[in-house]
Amino acid sequence: SGGLFRSTGAYQDLDAVIDASGVRLMGLVPEDPALAAAFLRGKRAQESSPGMKALSRVAGRLEGEAIPLPEL
């Protein structure tokens, strides 16, 4: 959580990325090998996979639902 930002030295944390970009963050999608494998096969990933859960939250936000971002 935040290690990538600190290790690259580009940004202090996720908030700094959001501030620098000037756009609204719609969601965070974690690295999920099962999600990637399913999409490469042209299939839908399991609803229970972390990546699919994150994409579902993003879709809800795009539809206007008030879904809070998860804690990092």
DSSP file with accessible surface (Angstrom, degrees, kcal/mol):
  #  RESIDUE AA STRUCTURE BP1 BP2  ACC     N-H-->O    O-->H-N    N-H-->O    O-->H-N    TCO  KAPPA ALPHA  PHI   PSI    X-CA   Y-CA   Z-CA
    1    1 A S              0   0  120      0, 0.0    71,-0.0     0, 0.0     0, 0.0   0.000 360.0 360.0 360.0  98.9    0.0    0.0    0.0
    2    2 A G     >  +     0   0   15     11,-0.0     4,-2.0     3,-0.0     5,-0.2   0.305 360.0 113.0  90.2 -12.4    1.9    3.0   -1.2
    3    3 A G  H  > S+     0   0   37      1,-0.2     4,-2.9     2,-0.2     5,-0.2   0.887  73.8  54.7 -60.9 -39.2    5.2    1.2   -1.6
    4    4 A L  H  > S+     0   0  123      2,-0.2     4,-1.9     1,-0.2     5,-0.2   0.931 108.2  48.6 -61.3 -43.9    5.2    1.4   -5.3
    5    5 A F  H  > S+     0   0   46      1,-0.2     4,-1.1     2,-0.2     6,-0.8   0.926 116.0  42.9 -63.4 -44.0    4.8    5.2   -5.2
    6    6 A R  H  < S+     0   0  132     -4,-2.0    -1,-0.2     1,-0.2    -2,-0.2   0.892 111.6  54.1 -70.3 -38.1    7.6    5.6   -2.7
    7    7 A S  H  < S+     0   0   93     -4,-2.9    -1,-0.2     1,-0.2    -2,-0.2   0.849 110.8  45.1 -69.0 -32.1    9.9    3.1   -4.4
    8    8 A T  H  < S-     0   0   86     -4,-1.9    -1,-0.2    -5,-0.2    -2,-0.2   0.749  96.3-141.5 -81.1 -23.8    9.8    4.9   -7.8
    9    9 A G  S  < S+     0   0   65     -4,-1.1    -3,-0.1     2,-0.3     3,-0.1   0.466  71.9 111.0  77.5   0.8   10.2    8.3   -6.2
   10   10 A A  S    S+     0   0   68     -5,-0.4     2,-0.3     1,-0.2    -4,-0.1   0.914  85.2   9.1 -74.0 -41.6    7.7    9.8   -8.7
   11   11 A Y        -     0   0  102     -6,-0.8    -2,-0.3     1,-0.1    -1,-0.2  -0.987  62.7-133.6-139.9 149.8    5.0   10.5   -6.1
   12   12 A Q  S    S-     0   0  130     -2,-0.3     2,-0.3     1,-0.2    -6,-0.1   0.908  82.9 -30.4 -67.7 -44.1    4.8   10.4   -2.4
   13   13 A D  S  > S-     0   0   58     -8,-0.1     4,-1.4    -7,-0.1     3,-0.4  -0.922  75.2 -75.2-161.2-177.4    1.5    8.5   -2.3
   14   14 A L  H  > S+     0   0   24     -2,-0.3     4,-2.4     1,-0.2     5,-0.2   0.873 124.1  59.3 -62.4 -37.6   -1.8    7.9   -4.2
   15   15 A D  H  > S+     0   0  104      1,-0.2     4,-2.8     2,-0.2    -1,-0.2   0.895 102.9  53.2 -58.9 -38.1   -3.2   11.3   -3.1
   16   16 A A  H  > S+     0   0   28     -3,-0.4     4,-2.4     2,-0.2    -1,-0.2   0.881 107.7  50.9 -65.5 -36.2   -0.2   13.0   -4.8
   17   17 A V  H  X S+     0   0   39     -4,-1.4     4,-2.2     2,-0.2    -2,-0.2   0.937 111.6  47.2 -64.6 -45.8   -1.0   11.1   -8.0
   18   18 A I  H  X>S+     0   0   42     -4,-2.4     4,-1.8     1,-0.2     5,-0.6   0.938 113.3  48.3 -61.8 -46.3   -4.7   12.2   -7.9
   19   19 A D  H  <5S+     0   0  129     -4,-2.8    -1,-0.2     1,-0.2    -2,-0.2   0.913 113.0  47.8 -61.1 -42.4   -3.6   15.8   -7.1
   20   20 A A  H  <5S+     0   0   64     -4,-2.4    -1,-0.2     1,-0.2    -2,-0.2   0.858 111.7  49.6 -69.2 -33.7   -1.1   15.9  -10.0
   21   21 A S  H  <5S-     0   0   64     -4,-2.2    -1,-0.2    -5,-0.2    -2,-0.2   0.813  91.2-146.3 -77.8 -30.3   -3.5   14.4  -12.5
   22   22 A G  T  <5 +     0   0   68     -4,-1.8     2,-0.3     1,-0.3    -3,-0.1   0.690  60.0 109.5  73.3  16.4   -6.4   16.8  -11.8
   23   23 A V  S   <S-     0   0   98     -5,-0.6     2,-0.3     0, 0.0    -1,-0.3  -0.856  75.8 -97.7-121.6 161.4   -9.0   14.1  -12.5
   24   24 A R        -     0   0  187     -2,-0.3     2,-0.5    -3,-0.1    -6,-0.0  -0.595  34.6-125.4 -79.1 133.2  -11.4   12.2  -10.2
   25   25 A L        -     0   0   45     -2,-0.3     3,-0.1     1,-0.2    -1,-0.1  -0.674  24.2-175.1 -79.0 122.5  -10.2    8.8   -9.2
   26   26 A M        -     0   0   47     -2,-0.5     2,-0.3     1,-0.3    35,-0.2   0.655  58.3 -44.2 -92.7 -19.2  -13.0    6.3  -10.1
   27   27 A G        -     0   0   18     34,-0.1     2,-0.5    42,-0.1    -1,-0.3  -0.919  44.8-107.2 168.1 168.1  -11.3    3.2   -8.5
   28   28 A L        -     0   0   47     -2,-0.3    30,-0.1    -3,-0.1    -3,-0.0  -0.989  24.7-162.8-119.7 124.1   -8.3    1.1   -7.8
   29   29 A V        -     0   0   69     -2,-0.5    22,-0.1    25,-0.1     3,-0.1  -0.943  16.7-141.7-110.4 115.7   -8.0   -2.2   -9.6
   30   30 A P        -     0   0   58      0, 0.0     2,-0.3     0, 0.0    24,-0.1  -0.279  32.2 -88.0 -72.2 158.8   -5.5   -4.6   -8.0
   31   31 A E        +     0   0  198      4,-0.0    20,-0.0    19,-0.0     0, 0.0  -0.531  54.3 176.2 -62.0 128.1   -3.2   -6.9   -9.9
   32   32 A D     >  -     0   0   21     -2,-0.3     4,-2.3     1,-0.1     3,-0.4  -0.839  23.6-166.3-144.0  99.2   -5.3  -10.0  -10.3
   33   33 A P  H  > S+     0   0  109      0, 0.0     4,-2.7     0, 0.0     5,-0.2   0.853  92.4  55.5 -56.4 -34.2   -3.9  -12.9  -12.4
   34   34 A A  H  > S+     0   0   58      2,-0.2     4,-2.2     1,-0.2     5,-0.2   0.898 108.1  48.3 -67.4 -37.8   -7.3  -14.6  -12.5
   35   35 A L  H  > S+     0   0   16     -3,-0.4     4,-2.5     2,-0.2     5,-0.2   0.948 113.3  47.0 -65.3 -48.4   -8.9  -11.5  -14.0
   36   36 A A  H  X S+     0   0   54     -4,-2.3     4,-2.4     1,-0.2    -2,-0.2   0.923 112.8  49.3 -60.3 -44.5   -6.1  -11.1  -16.6
   37   37 A A  H  X S+     0   0   37     -4,-2.7     4,-1.4    -5,-0.2    -1,-0.2   0.915 111.4  49.0 -63.8 -42.2   -6.3  -14.8  -17.6
   38   38 A A  H  <>S+     0   0    3     -4,-2.2     5,-3.0     1,-0.2     3,-0.3   0.935 112.1  47.9 -64.0 -44.9  -10.1  -14.7  -17.9
   39   39 A F  H ><5S+     0   0  102     -4,-2.5     3,-1.3     1,-0.2    -1,-0.2   0.884 107.8  55.5 -65.5 -36.9  -10.0  -11.6  -20.1
   40   40 A L  H 3<5S+     0   0  157     -4,-2.4    -1,-0.2     1,-0.3    -2,-0.2   0.825 109.3  47.9 -63.7 -30.5   -7.2  -13.0  -22.3
   41   41 A R  T 3<5S-     0   0  166     -4,-1.4    -1,-0.3    -3,-0.3    -2,-0.2   0.422 118.9-114.1 -86.1  -1.5   -9.5  -16.0  -22.9
   42   42 A G  T < 5S+     0   0   68     -3,-1.3     2,-0.3     1,-0.3    -3,-0.2   0.750  77.3 124.4  74.4  23.5  -12.4  -13.7  -23.7
   43   43 A K      < -     0   0  135     -5,-3.0     2,-0.3    -6,-0.2    -1,-0.3  -0.721  67.4-104.8-112.3 163.9  -14.3  -14.9  -20.6
   44   44 A R        -     0   0  166     -2,-0.3     3,-0.1    -3,-0.1     2,-0.1  -0.694  38.6-122.1 -86.5 137.9  -15.7  -13.1  -17.6
   45   45 A A        -     0   0    7     -2,-0.3   -10,-0.1     1,-0.1    -1,-0.1  -0.336  40.2 -80.1 -74.7 161.7  -13.7  -13.4  -14.4
   46   46 A Q    >   -     0   0  148      1,-0.1     3,-1.9     2,-0.1     6,-0.3  -0.365  35.7-128.5 -60.3 136.7  -15.2  -14.9  -11.3
   47   47 A E  T 3  S+     0   0   97      1,-0.3    -1,-0.1     5,-0.1     9,-0.1   0.780 107.8  59.4 -58.0 -26.1  -17.3  -12.3   -9.4
   48   48 A S  T 3  S+     0   0   81      4,-0.1    -1,-0.3     5,-0.1    -2,-0.1   0.547  79.0 109.3 -83.8  -6.2  -15.4  -13.1   -6.2
   49   49 A S  S <> S-     0   0   10     -3,-1.9     4,-2.5     1,-0.1     5,-0.2  -0.418  76.5-124.5 -71.9 144.8  -12.0  -12.2   -7.7
   50   50 A P  H  > S+     0   0   77      0, 0.0     4,-2.1     0, 0.0     5,-0.1   0.896 110.2  50.3 -56.8 -39.4  -10.4   -9.0   -6.3
   51   51 A G  H  > S+     0   0    0      1,-0.2     4,-2.4     2,-0.2     5,-0.2   0.904 110.5  48.2 -67.0 -40.7  -10.1   -7.4   -9.7
   52   52 A M  H  > S+     0   0   13     -6,-0.3     4,-2.3     2,-0.2    -1,-0.2   0.898 109.7  52.7 -68.6 -38.4  -13.7   -8.2  -10.7
   53   53 A K  H  X S+     0   0  108     -4,-2.5     4,-1.9     2,-0.2    -1,-0.2   0.922 110.4  48.9 -60.6 -42.5  -15.0   -6.7   -7.4
   54   54 A A  H  X S+     0   0    1     -4,-2.1     4,-2.2    -5,-0.2    -2,-0.2   0.918 110.4  49.7 -65.1 -42.7  -13.0   -3.6   -8.0
   55   55 A L  H  X S+     0   0   60     -4,-2.4     4,-2.6     1,-0.2    -1,-0.2   0.877 108.5  53.8 -65.1 -34.3  -14.3   -3.2  -11.6
   56   56 A S  H  X S+     0   0   51     -4,-2.3     4,-2.2     2,-0.2    -1,-0.2   0.894 108.0  49.9 -65.7 -38.9  -17.8   -3.7  -10.3
   57   57 A R  H  X S+     0   0   76     -4,-1.9     4,-2.3     2,-0.2    -2,-0.2   0.917 110.6  49.9 -65.5 -40.8  -17.3   -0.8   -7.8
   58   58 A V  H  X S+     0   0   27     -4,-2.2     4,-2.5     2,-0.2    -2,-0.2   0.937 109.8  51.1 -62.2 -44.7  -16.0    1.4  -10.7
   59   59 A A  H  X S+     0   0   51     -4,-2.6     4,-1.5     1,-0.2    -1,-0.2   0.911 109.1  51.4 -59.9 -41.6  -19.0    0.5  -12.8
   60   60 A G  H  <>S+     0   0    5     -4,-2.2     5,-2.7     1,-0.2    -1,-0.2   0.916 109.3  49.5 -61.7 -42.8  -21.3    1.4   -9.9
   61   61 A R  H ><5S+     0   0   17     -4,-2.3     3,-1.6     1,-0.2    -1,-0.2   0.904 108.2  53.4 -63.6 -39.8  -19.6    4.8   -9.5
   62   62 A L  H 3<5S+     0   0  119     -4,-2.5    -1,-0.2     1,-0.3    -2,-0.2   0.810 106.4  53.8 -64.2 -27.7  -19.9    5.5  -13.2
   63   63 A E  T 3<5S-     0   0  162     -4,-1.5    -1,-0.3    -5,-0.2    -2,-0.2   0.414 128.3 -99.7 -84.9  -0.8  -23.6    4.8  -12.9
   64   64 A G  T < 5S+     0   0   67     -3,-1.6    -3,-0.2     1,-0.3     2,-0.1   0.490  72.2 146.7  98.8   2.9  -23.9    7.4  -10.1
   65   65 A E      < -     0   0  115     -5,-2.7     2,-1.3    -6,-0.2    -1,-0.3  -0.468  53.3-123.5 -72.2 145.6  -23.8    5.1   -7.0
   66   66 A A        +     0   0  106     -2,-0.1    -1,-0.1     2,-0.0    -5,-0.1  -0.718  46.7 161.3 -90.5  87.4  -22.1    6.5   -3.9
   67   67 A I        -     0   0   44     -2,-1.3    -3,-0.0   -10,-0.1    -6,-0.0  -0.952  33.7-132.3-112.0 118.0  -19.5    3.8   -3.4
   68   68 A P        -     0   0  109      0, 0.0    -7,-0.0     0, 0.0    -2,-0.0  -0.314  23.5-108.2 -69.3 151.2  -16.6    4.7   -1.1
   69   69 A L        -     0   0   71      1,-0.1     3,-0.1   -42,-0.1   -42,-0.1  -0.547  40.7-107.6 -72.0 143.8  -13.0    3.9   -2.2
   70   70 A P        -     0   0   57      0, 0.0     2,-0.1     0, 0.0    -1,-0.1  -0.355  36.5 -99.6 -70.2 154.2  -11.4    1.1   -0.2
   71   71 A E              0   0  186      1,-0.1     0, 0.0    -2,-0.0     0, 0.0  -0.459 360.0 360.0 -69.2 144.3   -8.7    2.0    2.4
   72   72 A L              0   0  115     -2,-0.1    -1,-0.1    -3,-0.1    -3,-0.0  -0.630 360.0 360.0 -88.5 360.0   -5.2    1.4    1.1
